């Protein structure tokens, strides 16, 4: 029930009013004041919901007291209690927002009805406020989910039912001209601080927060012109990770990627932030990707030399060669006595290229291992070996699950369009795979290369057309995709064993025309 203050200079009036209200309403909490000044002072400590205010009192009158109280407590409801039924008082009361008034002496029924009406108004307002708060909380929760979804789409190439542009319109978000990614590594056994950090970071504004993946989560930070790039990062780290920086064992680390001008480039900044995060020997601090030592060495030169060959191995799914390639690079860095953290950063770049290449082929491999614990080259080599085997298992599972349906789609498309100039690249665009991957499917699953399969489809189509005597061999050659009838005849004879004319004579039982 609401809290009610009774303000009147006559004690008998206060006592009578309190008795009437306490008998009519259960659970009321009431207080009394004998003048306007006392009412102002008591309002601060008692914080009433309703004040029954007498107008004529010694010292400060009721109207002046209402004006002063409403400056600090505008939600309090006032009911005037007066023996003066004058227009001037009524007009002043209305201007102040007084809810009602009672004329002395008042009937008990009038007092109860007036107070009951104001109580109901307060309850309706409270319900509305609670509903608005609940709605705001639900909206903020939905906003966080949508925001996380946007970050996931931008950084991980995930395809969702609602495109990121639509999500930004829904949330009325406008991105800045420049942006970058930060990756925060959460200490082991401290994953619960994620929610606390998210709330603190969101208060800073201009940041989208991604979901927690394993022990790290990404931020897409929009640049502001008031602070420098490094100052903005410092502010986020200092204020976003506060209250946990001095906790024993809660040793976080942050990697920061380069600045870009497009949301489409955030994957690059994310990749850079992951690499910058590799050196966790100095926990409780952060590092920029641009600060990483990039002095050339033999290992780096070797990596650049074989990068193209390495990506071809990824496209062909040659995971044994990929593993050997990575181990060779690690050994070359070790031989040069390159610091292990630098080697991790360079190998991480190749791991990133594996994910990116597989994504281009339509194969979504789950990530999550970032080689943070290895303390020696030997441990790192062992971890890389196990990691490549893990990727291989995922690759084979997705490959085997999708290949039959994909092969059927490709074969059907080639049969229906064999007369057209179909390239592996065109097929790749249709099914969302690379040309190399499709070539691999033909060789491994159909035991035939793509060109030979296309030729078979064209020859089969030519056989069907030969059942129609009105079509000449030349016409058939053009209709199945050959511009040179002589070349068509050579291809047909190689596949069938006889020339097109002899084949037609045999199936039709007579010679159509010597002019062919």
C-alpha positions as CSV (number, residue, x, y, z in Angstrom):
1,X,0.0,0.0,0.0
2,X,1.1,3.6,-0.6
3,X,2.6,5.8,2.1
4,X,0.5,8.8,3.1
5,X,1.4,12.1,4.8
6,X,-1.2,14.2,6.5
7,X,-0.4,17.9,6.8
8,X,-2.6,20.1,8.9
9,X,-2.0,22.7,11.7
10,X,-4.9,21.3,13.7
11,X,-4.0,18.2,15.6
12,X,-7.6,17.0,15.9
13,X,-7.9,17.1,12.0
14,X,-4.7,15.0,11.7
15,X,-5.8,12.4,14.2
16,X,-9.3,12.1,12.7
17,X,-7.9,11.8,9.2
18,X,-5.4,9.1,10.3
19,X,-8.1,7.1,12.1
20,X,-10.5,7.2,9.1
21,X,-7.7,6.0,6.7
22,X,-6.3,3.3,8.9
23,X,-9.8,1.8,9.4
24,X,-10.6,2.0,5.7
25,X,-7.3,0.8,4.2
26,X,-5.1,-2.1,5.4
27,X,-1.4,-1.7,5.5
28,X,-1.2,2.0,5.1
29,X,2.0,3.6,6.3
30,X,1.3,7.2,7.6
31,X,3.1,10.2,8.9
32,X,2.0,13.7,10.1
33,X,3.2,17.3,9.7
34,X,1.7,20.3,11.4
35,X,2.9,22.9,8.9
36,X,4.3,23.4,5.4
37,X,8.0,23.6,6.5
38,X,7.8,20.4,8.5
39,X,6.0,18.7,5.5
40,X,9.0,19.7,3.2
41,X,11.5,18.3,5.7
42,X,9.6,15.1,6.3
43,X,9.1,14.5,2.6
44,X,12.9,13.8,2.2
45,X,13.0,11.1,4.8
46,X,9.5,9.6,4.7
47,X,9.1,9.8,0.8
48,X,5.3,9.7,0.7
49,X,3.2,8.6,-2.3
50,X,0.2,10.8,-1.3
51,X,0.1,14.0,0.7
52,X,-3.2,15.4,2.1
53,X,-2.3,19.1,2.4
54,X,-4.2,21.7,4.3
55,X,-4.0,25.2,2.5
56,X,-4.4,27.7,5.4
57,X,-1.6,27.1,7.9
58,X,0.6,29.5,9.9
59,X,4.0,30.3,8.3
60,X,4.1,28.6,4.9
61,X,0.7,27.8,3.4
62,X,-0.1,24.5,1.6
63,X,0.3,25.8,-1.9
64,X,3.8,27.1,-1.3
65,X,4.7,23.8,0.4
66,X,3.5,21.8,-2.6
67,X,5.5,24.0,-5.0
68,X,8.7,23.3,-3.1
69,X,8.1,19.6,-2.5
70,X,7.3,19.0,-6.2
71,X,10.7,20.4,-7.2
72,X,12.4,17.4,-5.5
73,X,9.6,14.8,-5.7
74,X,7.5,15.4,-8.8
75,X,5.7,12.0,-8.6
76,X,4.0,12.7,-5.3
77,X,0.2,12.9,-5.5
78,X,-1.5,15.8,-3.7
79,X,-5.0,16.1,-2.3
80,X,-5.9,19.6,-1.0
81,X,-7.9,19.7,2.3
82,X,-9.4,23.1,2.9
83,X,-12.4,25.0,4.3
84,X,-12.1,27.7,1.6
85,X,-14.0,26.8,-1.6
86,X,-12.7,29.6,-3.7
87,X,-11.9,29.9,-7.4
88,X,-8.4,31.3,-6.7
89,X,-7.3,28.3,-4.6
90,X,-8.8,25.9,-7.1
91,X,-7.0,27.5,-10.1
92,X,-3.6,27.5,-8.2
93,X,-4.1,23.8,-7.2
94,X,-4.9,22.8,-10.8
95,X,-1.7,24.6,-12.1
96,X,0.3,22.6,-9.6
97,X,-1.2,19.3,-10.7
98,X,-3.2,18.6,-7.5
99,X,-5.2,15.4,-8.0
100,X,-8.3,16.3,-6.0
101,X,-9.5,18.3,-3.0
102,X,-11.7,17.8,0.1
103,X,-13.8,20.5,1.7
104,X,-13.8,20.7,5.5
105,X,-15.8,19.2,7.1
106,X,-15.7,16.1,4.8
107,X,-17.8,13.0,5.0
108,X,-16.0,9.8,5.7
109,X,-17.3,8.3,2.4
110,X,-15.9,11.3,0.5
111,X,-12.5,11.0,2.1
112,X,-12.3,7.3,1.5
113,X,-13.5,7.6,-2.2
114,X,-11.0,10.4,-2.9
115,X,-8.0,8.6,-1.4
116,X,-9.0,5.3,-3.0
117,X,-9.2,7.0,-6.4
118,X,-5.6,8.4,-6.0
119,X,-4.3,5.0,-4.8
120,X,-5.8,3.3,-7.9
121,X,-4.1,5.9,-10.1
122,X,-0.8,5.2,-8.4
123,X,-1.2,1.4,-8.9
124,X,-2.0,1.9,-12.6
125,X,1.1,4.1,-13.0
126,X,3.2,1.5,-11.1
127,X,2.0,-1.3,-13.4
128,X,2.8,0.8,-16.4
129,X,6.3,1.6,-15.1
130,X,6.9,-2.1,-14.3
131,X,5.7,-3.0,-17.8
132,X,7.9,-0.4,-19.4
133,X,10.9,-1.6,-17.4
134,X,10.2,-5.2,-18.4
135,X,9.8,-4.1,-22.0
136,X,13.1,-2.2,-21.9
137,X,14.9,-5.3,-20.3
138,X,13.4,-7.6,-23.0
139,X,14.4,-5.1,-25.7
140,X,17.9,-4.8,-24.3
141,X,18.2,-8.6,-24.1
142,X,17.0,-9.0,-27.7
143,X,19.3,-6.2,-28.8
144,X,22.3,-8.1,-27.2
145,X,21.3,-11.3,-29.0
146,X,21.0,-9.4,-32.4
147,X,24.2,-7.6,-31.8
148,X,26.0,-10.8,-31.0
149,X,24.5,-12.3,-34.2
150,X,25.9,-9.4,-36.2
151,X,29.4,-9.9,-34.8
152,X,29.2,-13.6,-35.5
153,X,28.2,-13.0,-39.1
154,X,30.9,-10.4,-39.7
155,X,33.8,-12.3,-38.1
156,X,33.0,-16.0,-38.7
157,X,31.3,-16.0,-42.2
158,X,28.2,-17.5,-40.6
159,X,25.0,-17.2,-42.7
160,X,21.8,-16.4,-40.7
161,X,18.2,-15.9,-41.7
162,X,18.5,-12.2,-41.1
163,X,21.3,-10.4,-42.9
164,X,23.6,-8.0,-41.0
165,X,22.3,-5.0,-42.9
166,X,18.8,-5.8,-41.9
167,X,19.9,-6.3,-38.3
168,X,21.5,-2.9,-38.3
169,X,18.3,-1.3,-39.7
170,X,16.2,-3.1,-37.0
171,X,18.4,-1.7,-34.2
172,X,18.8,1.7,-35.9
173,X,22.5,1.3,-35.8
174,X,24.9,3.5,-37.8
175,X,28.4,2.4,-38.1
176,X,31.4,4.7,-38.1
177,X,33.9,5.4,-40.9
178,X,36.6,3.5,-39.1
179,X,36.6,0.4,-36.9
180,X,38.8,-2.4,-35.5
181,X,38.5,-5.6,-33.5
182,X,39.7,-6.4,-30.0
183,X,39.9,-9.9,-28.7
184,X,39.7,-10.4,-24.9
185,X,41.1,-13.7,-23.5
186,X,39.3,-14.7,-20.3
187,X,41.4,-16.5,-17.7
188,X,40.7,-20.1,-17.0
189,X,37.9,-20.7,-14.4
190,X,36.9,-17.0,-14.7
191,X,34.4,-17.4,-17.5
192,X,31.7,-15.9,-15.3
193,X,33.3,-12.4,-15.5
194,X,32.2,-12.3,-19.2
195,X,28.7,-11.0,-18.3
196,X,30.2,-8.4,-16.0
197,X,32.7,-7.2,-18.5
198,X,30.1,-7.0,-21.3
199,X,27.9,-4.7,-19.1
200,X,30.9,-2.5,-18.3
201,X,32.1,-2.4,-21.9
202,X,28.6,-1.6,-23.3
203,X,28.4,1.4,-21.0
204,X,31.3,2.9,-22.9
205,X,29.3,3.0,-26.1
206,X,30.4,2.5,-29.8
207,X,31.2,-1.1,-29.2
208,X,29.6,-4.3,-30.4
209,X,30.3,-7.3,-28.2
210,X,30.5,-10.9,-29.6
211,X,29.7,-14.2,-27.9
212,X,32.2,-16.0,-25.7
213,X,34.0,-18.7,-27.7
214,X,35.9,-21.0,-25.5
215,X,37.9,-18.5,-23.4
216,X,37.9,-15.4,-25.6
217,X,35.3,-13.0,-27.0
218,X,35.6,-10.3,-29.7
219,X,34.7,-6.6,-29.8
220,X,34.0,-4.6,-32.9
221,X,35.0,-1.1,-31.8
222,X,34.0,2.0,-33.8
223,X,36.5,4.8,-33.8
224,X,35.6,8.2,-32.3
225,X,37.4,11.4,-33.3
226,X,37.8,12.6,-29.7
227,X,40.6,10.1,-28.8
228,X,43.4,8.5,-30.6
229,X,43.3,4.8,-31.6
230,X,45.5,3.8,-28.7
231,X,43.7,6.0,-26.2
232,X,40.4,4.5,-27.1
233,X,41.8,1.0,-26.5
234,X,43.3,2.1,-23.2
235,X,39.9,3.5,-22.1
236,X,38.1,0.2,-23.0
237,X,40.6,-1.9,-21.1
238,X,40.8,0.3,-18.1
239,X,37.0,0.8,-17.6
240,X,35.7,-2.3,-19.3
241,X,37.8,-4.8,-17.4
242,X,37.8,-3.0,-14.0
243,X,37.0,-4.8,-10.7
244,X,38.8,-7.9,-12.0
245,X,42.2,-6.6,-12.8
246,X,43.5,-7.0,-9.3
247,X,41.9,-10.3,-8.6
248,X,44.4,-13.0,-8.0
249,X,44.4,-15.5,-10.9
250,X,42.2,-13.3,-13.0
251,X,44.9,-12.5,-15.6
252,X,43.3,-11.4,-18.8
253,X,45.0,-10.5,-22.1
254,X,43.8,-8.4,-25.1
255,X,44.9,-8.4,-28.7
256,X,44.0,-5.5,-31.0
257,X,43.7,-5.6,-34.8
258,X,44.3,-2.9,-37.3
259,X,41.8,-0.1,-38.2
260,X,39.7,-0.6,-41.4
261,X,37.0,1.4,-43.2
262,X,34.5,-1.3,-43.9
263,X,32.6,-3.9,-41.8
264,X,33.5,-6.5,-44.5
265,X,37.1,-6.1,-43.5
266,X,36.5,-6.9,-39.8
267,X,37.5,-10.6,-40.4
268,X,41.0,-9.3,-41.2
269,X,41.1,-7.2,-38.1
270,X,39.9,-10.1,-36.0
271,X,42.6,-12.3,-37.4
272,X,45.2,-9.7,-36.5
273,X,43.8,-9.4,-33.0
274,X,44.1,-13.2,-32.5
275,X,47.7,-13.1,-33.6
276,X,48.4,-10.2,-31.3
277,X,46.8,-12.2,-28.5
278,X,49.2,-15.1,-28.9
279,X,51.8,-13.8,-26.5
280,X,50.2,-14.2,-23.1
281,X,53.4,-14.3,-21.2
282,X,52.6,-10.8,-20.0
283,X,49.1,-11.4,-18.6
284,X,47.0,-8.5,-17.6
285,X,48.0,-6.3,-20.5
286,X,47.3,-5.8,-24.2
287,X,49.2,-5.7,-27.5
288,X,48.5,-4.1,-30.9
289,X,49.1,-6.2,-34.1
290,X,51.1,-3.4,-35.6
291,X,53.6,-3.6,-32.7
292,X,54.5,-7.2,-33.4
293,X,58.1,-7.6,-34.5
294,X,58.1,-8.5,-38.2
295,X,61.8,-8.6,-38.9
296,X,62.4,-11.0,-41.9
297,X,63.9,-14.5,-41.3
298,X,64.4,-17.7,-43.2
299,X,61.2,-19.2,-41.8
300,X,59.1,-16.3,-42.9
301,X,60.7,-16.4,-46.4
302,X,60.0,-20.1,-46.6
303,X,56.3,-19.6,-45.6
304,X,55.8,-16.9,-48.3
305,X,57.5,-19.2,-50.9
306,X,55.2,-22.2,-50.3
307,X,52.0,-20.3,-49.3
308,X,50.3,-20.9,-52.7
309,X,51.2,-24.6,-52.6
310,X,49.9,-24.8,-49.1
311,X,46.5,-23.4,-50.0
312,X,46.2,-25.8,-52.9
313,X,46.8,-28.6,-50.4
314,X,43.9,-27.2,-48.3
315,X,41.6,-27.1,-51.3
316,X,42.5,-30.7,-52.2
317,X,42.1,-31.9,-48.6
318,X,45.7,-33.2,-48.5
319,X,45.9,-33.0,-44.7
320,X,49.0,-35.2,-44.4
321,X,50.9,-32.8,-46.6
322,X,49.5,-29.8,-44.7
323,X,50.7,-31.3,-41.4
324,X,54.2,-31.9,-42.8
325,X,54.3,-28.5,-44.3
326,X,53.5,-26.8,-40.9
327,X,56.0,-29.0,-39.0
328,X,58.7,-28.1,-41.6
329,X,58.0,-24.4,-41.0
330,X,58.1,-24.8,-37.2
331,X,61.4,-26.6,-37.4
332,X,62.9,-23.9,-39.6
333,X,61.9,-21.3,-37.0
334,X,63.3,-23.4,-34.2
335,X,66.6,-23.9,-36.1
336,X,67.0,-20.1,-36.4
337,X,66.2,-19.8,-32.7
338,X,63.2,-17.6,-33.4
339,X,61.1,-16.9,-30.2
340,X,58.3,-19.4,-29.9
341,X,55.7,-16.6,-29.6
342,X,56.7,-15.2,-33.0
343,X,56.5,-18.7,-34.5
344,X,53.0,-19.2,-33.1
345,X,51.9,-15.9,-34.6
346,X,53.2,-16.9,-38.1
347,X,51.7,-20.4,-37.9
348,X,48.4,-18.8,-36.7
349,X,48.3,-16.8,-39.9
350,X,48.4,-20.0,-41.9
351,X,45.7,-21.6,-39.7
352,X,43.6,-18.5,-40.4
353,X,44.1,-19.0,-44.1
354,X,43.0,-22.7,-43.7
355,X,39.7,-21.5,-42.3
356,X,39.3,-18.8,-44.9
357,X,40.0,-21.2,-47.8
358,X,37.6,-23.8,-46.5
359,X,34.9,-21.2,-46.0
360,X,35.3,-20.2,-49.6
361,X,34.8,-23.8,-50.6
362,X,31.5,-23.9,-48.5
363,X,33.0,-25.9,-45.7
364,X,32.5,-24.4,-42.3
365,X,35.1,-25.8,-39.8
366,X,34.7,-24.9,-36.1
367,X,37.6,-23.1,-34.6
368,X,38.6,-22.6,-31.0
369,X,42.2,-23.7,-30.5
370,X,44.7,-20.9,-30.3
371,X,47.9,-22.6,-28.9
372,X,48.2,-20.5,-25.8
373,X,49.7,-23.0,-23.4
374,X,52.7,-24.5,-25.3
375,X,56.0,-23.7,-23.6
376,X,58.4,-25.5,-26.0
377,X,58.8,-26.1,-29.7
378,X,58.3,-29.8,-29.1
379,X,54.9,-29.2,-27.4
380,X,53.9,-26.9,-30.2
381,X,54.7,-29.4,-32.9
382,X,52.7,-32.1,-31.1
383,X,49.7,-29.7,-30.7
384,X,49.8,-28.7,-34.4
385,X,49.8,-32.3,-35.4
386,X,46.7,-33.1,-33.2
387,X,45.0,-29.9,-34.4
388,X,45.4,-30.7,-38.1
389,X,44.0,-34.2,-37.4
390,X,41.0,-32.6,-35.7
391,X,40.4,-30.3,-38.7
392,X,40.8,-33.4,-41.0
393,X,38.1,-35.2,-39.0
394,X,35.7,-32.3,-39.3
395,X,36.5,-31.9,-43.0
396,X,35.9,-35.6,-43.8
397,X,32.6,-35.5,-41.8
398,X,31.3,-32.5,-43.7
399,X,32.7,-33.7,-47.0
400,X,31.1,-37.1,-46.7
401,X,27.8,-35.7,-45.5
402,X,27.5,-33.2,-48.4
403,X,29.2,-34.9,-51.3
404,X,26.4,-37.2,-52.5
405,X,23.9,-34.4,-52.7
406,X,26.5,-32.1,-54.3
407,X,27.6,-34.7,-56.8
408,X,24.0,-35.3,-57.8
409,X,23.4,-31.6,-58.3
410,X,26.5,-31.2,-60.4
411,X,25.8,-34.3,-62.6
412,X,22.2,-33.2,-63.1
413,X,23.2,-29.7,-64.1
414,X,25.8,-31.0,-66.6
415,X,23.3,-33.4,-68.2
416,X,20.7,-30.6,-68.6
417,X,23.2,-28.0,-69.9
418,X,25.9,-30.2,-71.6
419,X,25.5,-28.3,-74.9
420,X,26.6,-25.1,-73.2
421,X,30.1,-24.0,-72.5
422,X,30.2,-25.1,-68.8
423,X,33.4,-24.5,-66.9
424,X,34.4,-25.8,-63.4
425,X,34.3,-22.2,-62.2
426,X,30.7,-21.8,-63.4
427,X,29.7,-25.1,-61.6
428,X,31.5,-23.8,-58.5
429,X,29.5,-20.6,-58.4
430,X,26.2,-22.6,-58.7
431,X,26.9,-25.0,-55.8
432,X,29.1,-22.7,-53.7
433,X,32.4,-24.7,-54.0
434,X,35.8,-24.1,-55.6
435,X,36.7,-25.4,-59.0
436,X,39.6,-27.5,-57.4
437,X,37.2,-29.1,-55.0
438,X,34.7,-30.1,-57.7
439,X,37.6,-31.5,-59.8
440,X,38.6,-33.5,-56.7
441,X,35.0,-34.9,-56.3
442,X,35.0,-36.2,-59.9
443,X,38.3,-37.9,-59.6
444,X,37.7,-39.5,-56.2
445,X,34.0,-40.3,-56.3
446,X,33.3,-40.9,-60.0
447,X,36.7,-42.1,-61.1
448,X,36.5,-39.8,-64.1
449,X,37.7,-36.2,-64.8
450,X,35.3,-33.4,-65.4
451,X,36.0,-33.0,-69.2
452,X,35.5,-36.8,-69.8
453,X,32.2,-36.7,-67.9
454,X,31.0,-33.7,-70.0
455,X,32.0,-35.5,-73.1
456,X,30.0,-38.6,-72.1
457,X,26.9,-36.4,-71.5
458,X,27.2,-34.8,-74.9
459,X,27.7,-38.2,-76.7
460,X,24.7,-39.6,-74.8
461,X,22.6,-36.6,-75.9
462,X,23.8,-37.1,-79.5
463,X,22.7,-40.8,-79.4
464,X,19.2,-39.6,-78.5
465,X,19.1,-37.1,-81.4
466,X,20.1,-39.8,-83.8
467,X,16.8,-41.5,-83.4
468,X,15.3,-38.6,-85.4
469,X,16.1,-39.2,-89.1
470,X,15.3,-35.6,-90.0
471,X,18.3,-34.3,-88.1
472,X,21.6,-34.3,-89.9
473,X,24.9,-35.3,-88.1
474,X,26.1,-31.7,-88.5
475,X,22.9,-30.4,-86.8
476,X,23.3,-32.9,-84.0
477,X,27.0,-31.8,-83.5
478,X,26.0,-28.2,-83.1
479,X,23.0,-29.1,-80.7
480,X,25.2,-31.1,-78.3
481,X,27.9,-28.4,-78.0
482,X,30.4,-29.0,-80.8
483,X,31.1,-26.2,-83.4
484,X,33.2,-28.5,-85.6
485,X,31.3,-31.6,-87.0
486,X,34.6,-33.3,-87.9
487,X,35.9,-33.0,-84.3
488,X,32.5,-34.2,-83.0
489,X,32.8,-37.3,-85.3
490,X,36.3,-38.1,-83.8
491,X,35.1,-37.7,-80.3
492,X,32.0,-39.8,-80.9
493,X,34.0,-42.6,-82.5
494,X,36.5,-42.6,-79.6
495,X,33.7,-43.0,-77.1
496,X,31.3,-45.4,-79.0
497,X,33.8,-47.3,-81.3
498,X,32.0,-46.4,-84.5
499,X,31.4,-43.1,-86.5
500,X,28.1,-41.2,-85.9
501,X,26.8,-42.3,-89.4
502,X,27.5,-46.0,-88.8
503,X,25.9,-45.8,-85.3
504,X,22.8,-44.2,-86.8
505,X,22.6,-46.8,-89.6
506,X,22.8,-49.5,-87.1
507,X,20.1,-48.3,-84.7
508,X,17.7,-47.2,-87.5
509,X,18.4,-50.2,-89.8
510,X,19.0,-48.1,-93.0
511,X,21.1,-45.3,-94.4
512,X,19.5,-41.9,-93.9
513,X,21.4,-39.9,-96.6
514,X,24.8,-40.1,-98.1
515,X,24.9,-36.2,-98.0
516,X,25.7,-36.3,-94.3
